[in-house]
């Protein structure tokens, strides 16, 4: 259950292959290089429980760094490659990272970050960055054997928060010091995902996301070969399945949509019969989309509902989903509870906030209020991701809304408060609500509904100016794609914005207020 074992039994087997460049890293190479980097961490003074950050695109170096941190007992923070300098600075400061490792392709932001922060060191991969030490050269000066004090580390991932600043999820490091100990992800993958050491796993998504990172790490533990796409492309994904005889993969619904929109002759020319399991999550999948995918690929599509917090999970295979269309599954990790605002469970079929019990509650780094807010008011051993749903008579869960107005666009979680905090400072904006609206391809699209300042006339030019104002200050993916105007947003005299009323204009009478 660790690549170091596969390096001994199958040293020349590819641990992963970069789909675009074809660069291959064997289990032996992964083991040796992660050992060298672990030594470099110790030489820098990083010890058990310390934190480093990775700011990189998908790269052959990514897993060498992650496995080095995993065997050195460190937290590794994977930062989105789309973030701006202030956003990266915030995460570095909040996490307490002592080292930043950045890729050459992100050199502009990386250089700016180095000039504005004071970490112990800055290392580069895949090319030079001013002020950074090339990790590939540094690594070669250290032994290929394990460090003397190996201990399991863990990822520390950030998601946006309702207060507008990202929140780090920092779970305690494993109690078992053995670096090859199992966790919930590996046990679930083994039990439900039909994994085997001779399988081939295709990962099409950015590795800084929780699901791609954790699924890839789990598959490597099993000894599977990973195929890593540098960037998702619908036809290239299908071609990779055929070329590498892919058995397992993990996607988000927007990838399904892009593949279904390919011309029929393109879709049908690739052989996908090697697939054993294709799991999707991160965003609700429209029922017609999933029906078409099962018709095309067969009953190999699995779905789960969970969060980076790791406090619970539901699962549904194709057969279960076809019998309960729209479900995100039955609980497989944690007890499922659907509760009203008082914290009491609601009857079967009624909507309420979703909680998981019997599992560790999420811990948000340096944010005790958010940590406390995730707990049920009456049952403090039950915790929630903030979603709303209902359970049918067979115990299957259906998502119907998000309590915190989180937007999921293309599988990416976006909290509107970040954009709202910026847009309200625009000189022509008196009030603003950022919401998710239905989008055929991405599930939801980010929209700003703006109340102009008195005397300001709404116009296309003003809308464009507002969008550019946000993009200059926030990662583009978090910014609205469009602007609508409202002469007066619905606010209570106390100042509370009735965002539900704004959202309902766009969602109409749908049974669910999420796609």
N, C-alpha and C positions, 0 to 999 in steps of 0.2 A: 504493500500500500504506500510506496514511496518510490520516486524514480531512482534512488540510489540502489534499490534492490534490482530493478530492471537493468540498470547499468552493468550489474554483475552477470545476470542470466542472459540478457540479449543486448550486449554492448553496441552492436552495429545497427540495431533497429531504430528507425527514425522516431524520435520523440515528437517532433513536429516538422512540418514542411510549410514554408510560406508559399501560398498559392500563386501569387503573381511572379515573384522572382525565382521560385523554385529552390531557394536556399533551404537546406536540410540540416537539422541538428539532431544527432543521435542521442540515445539515452546516455551513452558513455560521455559524450561531449557536454551534455546538459549537466551531468553529475560533476565533471571536472571543473567546468566553468563556474557553476554555482558554489563549489567549494572555494575557488579562488576569490570570488567576490565576497564570500562570507569572511575570508581572511582580511580582505580590504576593509570590510565594515569594522572588524575588530581593531585593525591598525588605526582607523580613524577615531576609535574610542566608543563606537556604538556597542552597547551591551544589552542584555536581556531587557525587554520592555521599552527600549528606545524606538524612535520613529524616523523613517525616511519617506520621501515622496518620489513618485514616478510621474513625469509629465511627458508623455510620449504617444506617438501614433503606434499602430500595430507594427511590431518589429520582432525580428528573430532574437533580439536581446531581451525582450520583455520578460520571458519566463526564466531566463538565466538570473535576472535580478530578483524576481518573485521567489524562486526556489532558494536563492541565497538568503533572502530575508527569512523565509520560512524555516530554514535550518539553523539560523542564527538567533532565533527567539525575538525577532523584531516585528514591529508593526510596519506594514507598507501601505502608504496612502496612494491610491491610483487616481490621478487628477485628470479630468476631462481635457482632451486636447483642444477643445473649442473655447476654453475660458480665456478671459482677458487678464492683463497684468494684475489689476486690483483683486480680481477673484482668486487668482493663484496665490497672491500674497496673503489674502485672508486665510486660505486653507493651510498654508505653511505655518502661519502664526498660531492659528487655532489648534492645529494638531500637535504643535511642538516639534515639527520635523527638524532634524539636525542636518540632513543631507537632501539635496535635490538632484535627481537624475533626469535629464531632459534629452529629447531627440533633436537631431540637427534640423529636421523639418519645422520645428517650433522655435527656432533660434531667436527670432525677433522678440517674442514674448519672454523667452527664457533669459535672454541677455538683459532685458529690462527688469525682470524679477531679481536677477543677481545684483543689479545696481541698487536696488531698493530694499534688499533684505540682508541679514547678516547670519547666515547659516555656517556650520562648520566646514562645509565643502559643497562644491558644485561639480557634477560629473556629466559628461555628454556621451551619447551613443549615436552610431550611424553617421558620424561626421563631426567636424569641429564647431564649437560655439565659443565666442570670445569670453574669456574669464572662466572657462570650464576645463576640467581635466578629462581627457578621452579615456573612458572606462576600458575600452578594448586594450589599450596600451597598459593601463594601470593593472588590470587583471593579470596580465602575463607575468608580472613580477612576483606573484604569490603562489604558494604550493597548491597542487591539485588534490590534496588529501583533506579530509574533514577537519574543521576546527576542533579544539579539544573540548569545548563546552557547548556542544550542539543542544538546541532545545527548540521546540516548535514555536514558530511565530504565527502571525495572523494578519489578514487584510484589515484595513480601517478605511471604510468607504464613506463618501459624503453625499448627502442628498439635500436638496434645497429645503428651507424651513419656512413656516408660515410667518415668521418675523422678518423674512427677507434675507437672512444669512444662512449659508449651508450648514448642515448639522452633521457632525462626524459620529459614526456608529462604532464605538470602541468596546468590543466585548473583551472580557478577561482572557488572557492567554491560557491555552490548555493546561489543565492541572497535571496531566501526564507529560513528563518531560520528553518522552520518546517522540522523535520527529515523524514516525510513521504511524501515529495513532489515527484512528478513524473519527469522523464526525458525522453529523446528521446528513450532510449533503452526500457523502460517499455511501452511506448506508441506503439512502433513498435511491441513489443512482443504481446501486447494485440490485435492489429489490424490484424497482419499477421500470427502470430505463433499459433493462435487458443488456447490460454492459458485458463485454468479454474482452480479454486481453488481445484478441486478434481483430477487434473492431477498429474502424476508422471514423474519427470524429471531425466534422466540418464546423468551424466557427466563423460566421460571417460578420460579426458585430465588433465594435470597438472594445478592446480589452479592458478599458477603464470602467466599463459597466459591471455591476455586480454579477449578473447571471453569466455572461461570457467568461469572465475571469474565473468564477468559482466552478463552473461546469468544466472548463478546460483543466483547471488544477485537479479536479476529481478524476477526469478521464486519464490524465497522466499517471495518477496513482495506480490506476488499474492496468497500466502498461499499454494503453491504446495509443495509436499515432494520431496526432492532431493535424488538420489542414487549416491553416490560418489565412483568411482572406484579408489583404491589406485594406480593402474597402469593398462594401457590398455592391454587387452588380447582379441583376436578376439572371441574365443568361450565363454569366460566368459561374454563378452558383450552381446552376443545373449542369454545366459542363464539368465542374469539379466533382459532382456526385458521380457522374459517369466515369471520368478519368481515374479517380482514386477508389472507386467502388465503395463510396461512403456508406456506413451503416447507421451512424447516429449524427444528429445535428440539433441545434437550438436556434430558434428564430423569434421574431416579433411579427405581429399581424401585418404590418405595413410591407414586410418582405413578401408575404403571401400575395398581397394585392399587386405588387409590382410584377411578380411572376405570372399571375393570372392575366395581366394586361399585355403580356408578350403575344405576338402573333401566334396563331395556332400551330403553324408549321415550325416555329422555333421551340415552342413548349414540347411538342411531341417528338422532336428529333433526338432528345437526350434520354438515355436509359436511367431511370431512377429506381429500378427494381431492387437494388442492393439495400435500400433503406429498411432498417429494422424499427427505428423509432425517431420521430422528429418532434421535439418538445417545444412548445411556445408558451410565453408568459409576458409579463411586463405591461401589457395593455389588453383590454377586452377585445375579442375578435368578433366582428360582425357575423351573425349566423350564416348568411348566404356565402360569405367568403370561406368559412370553415367547411361548409357543405361541399363546395366546389373542390377544395383541397383534398378532402377525404375521397371524393369521386375520382380524383386524379391520381393520388399517391396510394390510395387504399387505407385500411385501418391501422396506419402506423403513427398517426398524429396523437400526441399526448399534450395535456394542458395542465398547468398548475397555477395556483395563486399563492404568492408569498411576497416578502419584502426583504430588503437588504438587512433589516433588523434581525431576521432569523427566528422570529418568535412563533412561527406556525406555518403550516402549508396544507393546501388541499390539492387533489390530483384527480384527473379524469382521463381515461383512455378513450379511444374513438368510439368503442361500443357503448360505453357509459354516456358519452356526450350525445350520441345519436338518440339515445333513449331519454335524454334530459337536455334538449338543445338550449344552449345559452348558459349552461352551468360552468363553473370553474372547478367543480369537483367535490369530493368528500374529504374530510380531514384525514391526513395520514401522519401529521406531526402536530401534536397539541389538540386539546379539546375545543370544539367550536361552540361559541355562544353568540347569540344575536340579542342585543339589549336595547332598551329604550333610554331616554335621556337621564333617567334616575339610576340606571345601572341594572335594572331588572330585566330578566329574559322575556322576550315577547313570544306569543304563540307561533306555531309553525305557519309559514306563509306570510307573516307580517314583516315589514321592513324594520331594521334597526341597525345600530352600529355593531360591526363585527369584532369580536374579541377571541383570542386564543388563551386557553388555560393550560396549566401543567407544563409550561415551558418558561425558559428565562425571559424576563421582560427586557425590552430594548433599553440600552443605556446610551443617551446622547451626550457626547463629550462636551463638558463645560456648560451644560444646559439642564440643570435640575428641574426647571419648570416644564420643559418639553418631556423630560423623562417621566415626571409625575403625571403629566397630561395624557400619557399613553395608557394609563391604568384605569380600570373600571372603578367608578366612585364607591361601589359597595364591595366589590371583590377585587382587592388590590393585587391578587396573584393572576388576574386576567389582564391581558394587554391588547392594544389595538393599533392598527396602522392608519386608522381614521376613515376607513371605508364603510359604506352602508350597503346592506344587502338583505337577503332573505333565504330561508332554508325550506325546501319542499318536504313532503311527507316521507321521502326516501333518504333524507339527510344530505341532499345535494345543495351546494351553495350557489347563489346567483348574486352578482354585484349589480347594484342599481344606482349608486351615487357615491360621491366622495365628500366627506364631512368638511374637509378643509379647502374645498374648491381646487384641489390639485388638478392640473391638466396633464394628460398623457398623450403626447404627440409622437407618433412613430416609435413608441416604446420608451420614450424619454420622459421622466417625471419633471414637470415644470410647476413651480409654485408662483402664482401670479403676483404675490406681494413684492417680489424682487423688481419686476417691471413697474409695478404701481409706484414704488418708492422713488423710482427715477422719473417717471412721466409726470408725477405731480409737481416736479420742480421746473417743468417746461413753462416759460413765461405766458404761454397762451392757454394753459390747462388749469381750469378751476377745480375740476374733480375728475376722477378716472376710475373705471373698473376694468380689470383684465380678466377675461374669461376664456374658457374653452368652448368652441362651437363645432358642430359636426363637420367632418371632413372625410370624403370618400376614400382617400388614399392613406392618410395618417391617423384616422380615427377621430382626432380632434385637432383643430388649428387654434393658435393663440390670437385673440382679437382684443383690441382696446376700445372701450366705449368711453368717449371723452365728452365732458361738459366744458365748453370753451369759456374763457374769461369774459366778463361783460364787455360788450363792444367788439368782440372778436367774431368774425364771420367764418363759418365753417367752409372748407374748400378742399379740393384734391391736393392743392399745394401745401395746405396746413397739415393734412394727413401725412404726406410724404415727409414733411419736416419733422413731425412728431416721431415717425418711424426711424428716421436717421438719427435723431437725438438719442433714442434708446439704444440703437445699435452701436453708437460710439462709446457707450458706457457699460454695456452688458453683452454677454455672449449672444450671438445672433439667434441661436436656437431658443433662447428664453424670451426673445423680444416678440411683440405682436407682428403678425403677418399683414394685418389690415387694421384700419381705424374706422369706426362709426362714430357719429356725433349724436348727443342727446342734450337738449336745452337744460335739463335738470335731472340728474340722477336721483333715484329714490332713496332718500335717507330719512331715518327717524329723527325727530328733534334732538335726541341725545347724540346724534352723529353717526349712528350705526348705519352702514350701507346695506340695503336689502339686495344683495348680489343675486340671490335666487330669482328675484323678479327680472333682473337684467338677463340672466341666463335663459330663463323660460321663454323669452321672446324668440330665441334661436332654436330651442329644442322642441317647442310645440307640445303636443300631447303624447310624446313617446312614452312607452312603458318604462323605459330606463333613461336616466339622464346622463348616461355615459354610453359611448359606442362600444 
